[in-house]
Structures are given as structure tokens and as C-alpha cells.
Amino acid sequence: MLKVEQISVRYGPAVGVERVSIEVREGELVTLIGANGAGKSTTLRAISGLEPLAHGRITFDGHQISGASAAAVIERGVAHCPEGRRVFPQLTVSENLEMGAYRRLDRNRVRQDRERMLDRFPRLRERLKQAAGTLSGGEQQMLAIARALMARPRLVMFDEPSLGLAPNFVEMIFDLILEVRREGTTVLMVEQNAYAALEMCDRAYLLENGRVVNEGPAEKMLADPNIRRAYLGG
């Protein structure tokens, strides 16, 4: 479904990612792991059209999306739930959900999807008219996920979904991501909790200093002594 081929992103003289290649097959949950600054979030931003490529090519469902605008990437069926949630703080919960569907013309389906999101996230229904910036961190993450799903994506990318959340919210968010995958949406995820990510996913890529240095099925990555020592606490 998604093919990232030898992409490089640079910030002036600094390298964001260098010759990164990954693949995500339809129906998979794939995760990118690695230390802070390894290039994981940059890779997602490049796929979303938020970072220009210095080199390489990205295709989704056989169509080239490298060089496309972020809006065009969403229209192709790729949604991005960004690091730090990035809700629109002055807009209400209801308005944030609408923003997730702003490119869609099927307004009846949009209303149905909005109700479906509120059924899935009852806390958001209780806070529909509340400014998103006043929600707790966990509630904002729920809203960010719901907003991404309002685009009806075929592939959704989650960037550090558990970052800064209380343990009870972390478990809830991971359960929601697994549910999204079970319902047929393909998932690409960046997650600081490498052990939890590998427990959830089908395959993983390990990034170091902007490059892919290891990849494989989750079971293989979990059993790798070097990965266990460096990222899984032994």
C-alpha cells in the first residue's frame, strides 16, 4: 500500500533522514522505533507532504505522492495524527472533528462518522462545545485520533500517541489503535515505548541517525539482543 524509497530530508546542512526505505502492506500495523532524533517523525511528515524531499520517492496505492501537498495526500487516503496532538485549541471539540473532514463532500456520511466517533469516544460527546485547548492530555489525544479518522483514511499514521499520557490513558489509546486496525484501516506508528509498539505491531523498522539500521517481524525484533539492550531495558 505504501512504499517509501530512499527518501532524504534535510534542514539546511542538517540531515533529517538519509536514504530511508520502508513498506507498509494493506491491513498491517507497522511501527518505527528508535531514539529521539532518529528521524521517525520526519519520515511521517515527509509521507504527509509536510516536509519536502531532497531525494527519493513515495508511492501510495501505486500513485506517487512525493511532492504532493498535504491536502492532496489526505485526499489519497493518508491521515496523520501528529506528535503532541496538535488540536486546534481555540476551536470546540465539535469544530475540531469537522476539520478532520473538511475535504469531504459527502456531508451525510460526515455526520454519521461524527456520531460514530462520539460513540467511540464518549468523553468527547460530553465536551462537544468545550474549547479543545481546555481538555486533558488524554482527551486531546482522543480528539486528535478521532479527527484523523474523520477523513476516512485507508492508512492512518500515529506519531507518539502515548507521549505524556497517564498510564490509564496509554492503555486506552493503544486499545483504540488496535481497534482501528481490526476494523480494516492500515496503521503506521511511531512510538517511544518500543516494547509496547513491538508487542502490537506486525513489523518494525529501527532508525538510528536518520537511517534504517534494522527491520523485520515484531517477534524477531523483540528477540534481538541488541535491540533489547538498547531499547527494551535489557
C-alpha positions in Angstrom: 0.0 0.0 0.0 2.7 2.5 1.0 6.2 2.4 -0.4 8.9 4.8 0.7 12.0 4.6 -1.5 15.4 6.0 -0.5 14.0 9.3 0.8 16.2 12.0 2.3 15.1 15.1 4.1 17.5 17.9 5.0 17.2 21.0 7.2 19.8 23.2 5.7 23.1 21.4 6.4 21.5 19.1 8.9 20.2 15.6 7.9 16.6 14.7 9.0 16.6 11.3 7.3 19.0 9.8 4.8 18.0 7.2 2.2 15.2 5.7 4.3 13.1 3.0 2.7 10.0 1.4 4.3 7.0 -0.5 3.1 3.5 -0.9 4.6 1.2 -3.6 3.3 -2.6 -3.2 3.3 -4.0 -4.3 6.7 -0.7 -4.2 8.6 0.3 -2.3 11.7 3.9 -1.2 11.2 6.0 0.7 13.7 9.1 2.9 13.6 11.3 2.7 16.7 14.5 4.4 17.7 15.9 7.1 19.9 14.7 10.7 20.0 16.1 12.5 16.9 16.5 9.3 14.9 14.2 10.6 12.1 11.0 8.8 12.9 8.7 11.8 13.0 10.5 13.3 10.0 9.6 10.2 8.0 5.9 10.5 8.8 6.0 14.2 8.0 7.6 13.5 4.6 4.9 11.0 3.8 2.2 13.5 4.7 3.7 16.1 2.4 4.7 18.3 5.3 8.5 18.0 4.6 10.0 18.4 1.1 12.2 15.6 -0.1 15.8 16.2 -1.0 15.8 12.7 -2.6 13.7 9.7 -3.1 10.1 8.7 -3.9 6.9 7.9 -2.0 4.0 6.0 -3.6 0.6 5.1 -2.0 -1.6 2.5 -3.6 0.5 2.8 -6.8 0.2 6.6 -7.1 3.2 8.9 -6.5 2.6 11.2 -3.5 6.1 12.6 -3.1 5.9 16.3 -3.9 2.1 16.4 -3.3 0.6 18.9 -0.9 -0.6 17.7 2.5 -4.2 18.2 1.3 -3.6 16.0 -1.7 -2.1 13.3 0.4 -5.2 13.3 2.7 -7.4 13.1 -0.4 -5.5 10.0 -1.5 -6.4 8.3 1.8 -3.5 9.0 4.2 -4.2 10.7 7.5 -1.7 11.9 10.1 -2.2 12.1 13.9 0.8 14.2 14.8 3.1 14.2 17.7 1.9 16.5 20.5 -1.7 16.0 19.4 -1.9 19.5 17.7 -5.6 20.1 18.2 -6.9 23.5 17.3 -7.1 24.9 20.9 -9.5 27.8 20.3 -12.0 25.6 18.4 -14.5 23.4 20.1 -14.3 19.6 20.1 -17.1 19.6 17.5 -15.3 22.0 15.3 -12.1 20.0 15.5 -13.9 16.9 14.3 -15.4 18.9 11.4 -11.9 20.0 10.5 -10.9 16.4 10.1 -13.5 16.0 7.3 -13.0 19.4 5.7 -12.0 17.8 2.3 -15.0 15.5 2.2 -18.1 16.4 0.2 -20.4 13.5 1.5 -21.9 15.6 4.3 -24.4 12.9 5.3 -21.6 10.4 5.7 -19.6 13.0 7.6 -22.5 13.4 10.1 -22.7 9.7 10.5 -19.0 9.4 11.1 -19.1 12.2 13.6 -21.7 10.2 15.6 -19.6 7.1 15.3 -16.6 8.9 16.7 -18.6 10.3 19.6 -19.9 6.7 20.3 -16.3 5.5 20.3 -15.1 8.4 22.5 -17.9 9.2 24.9 -15.8 11.8 26.8 -15.7 13.9 23.6 -19.5 13.8 23.4 -19.6 15.2 26.9 -17.3 18.1 25.8 -18.6 18.9 22.3 -18.9 22.6 22.9 -15.8 22.9 25.0 -12.6 24.5 23.6 -10.2 21.7 22.7 -7.3 23.5 24.4 -9.1 23.1 27.8 -9.1 19.2 27.5 -6.7 17.0 29.4 -3.8 15.5 27.5 -5.6 12.1 27.2 -8.8 13.8 25.9 -6.8 15.8 23.4 -5.2 12.6 22.1 -8.7 11.0 21.7 -9.7 14.1 19.8 -6.6 14.0 17.6 -7.3 10.3 16.8 -11.0 11.0 16.1 -10.1 14.0 13.9 -7.7 11.9 11.8 -10.3 9.1 11.4 -12.9 11.7 10.3 -11.0 11.8 7.0 -11.9 8.1 6.4 -8.3 7.2 5.7 -7.1 3.9 4.3 -3.8 4.5 6.1 -3.5 6.4 9.4 -0.2 7.4 10.9 0.1 7.9 14.6 3.2 9.9 15.9 4.0 9.2 19.5 0.4 8.5 20.6 1.3 7.7 24.2 3.6 10.7 24.8 3.0 12.5 28.0 -0.2 10.5 28.9 -1.1 8.9 32.3 -0.9 5.1 32.3 -4.6 4.6 32.2 -4.9 6.8 29.1 -1.9 5.0 27.4 -3.6 1.6 27.7 -6.9 3.1 26.3 -5.1 4.8 23.3 -3.2 1.5 22.4 -6.5 -0.4 22.6 -8.1 2.2 20.3 -5.3 1.9 17.7 -5.6 -1.9 17.7 -9.4 -1.5 17.2 -8.8 0.9 14.3 -6.5 -1.8 12.7 -9.1 -4.6 13.4 -11.7 -2.5 11.5 -9.6 -2.6 8.4 -7.5 0.6 8.5 -3.8 0.2 7.9 -1.6 1.7 10.5 1.9 3.2 10.5 3.0 4.3 14.0 5.9 6.0 15.7 6.0 5.2 19.4 8.5 6.0 22.2 7.5 2.9 24.1 9.4 0.4 21.9 8.3 -2.7 23.9 4.6 -1.8 23.6 4.9 -0.9 20.0 6.6 -4.2 19.1 4.0 -6.1 21.1 1.3 -4.5 19.0 2.7 -4.5 15.5 3.3 -6.9 12.7 6.6 -5.5 11.5 9.0 -2.8 12.7 11.9 -0.6 11.4 14.6 0.6 13.7 16.0 4.1 12.8 19.3 5.5 14.0 20.7 8.9 13.0 18.2 9.2 10.2 18.8 5.8 8.7 17.1 2.4 8.8 19.5 0.0 10.5 17.3 -3.0 11.2 13.9 -4.2 10.2 11.8 -7.3 10.4 8.8 -9.1 12.0 7.9 -7.9 15.5 8.9 -11.2 17.1 12.3 -11.1 15.5 12.9 -7.5 16.7 11.7 -8.4 20.2 14.2 -11.3 20.4 17.2 -9.3 19.0 19.6 -8.9 22.0 21.0 -5.6 20.6 17.5 -4.1 20.4 16.5 -5.5 23.8 19.7 -4.0 25.4 19.4 -0.6 23.7 15.6 0.0 23.6 13.8 -2.5 25.7 15.6 -2.3 29.0 17.7 -5.4 28.6 
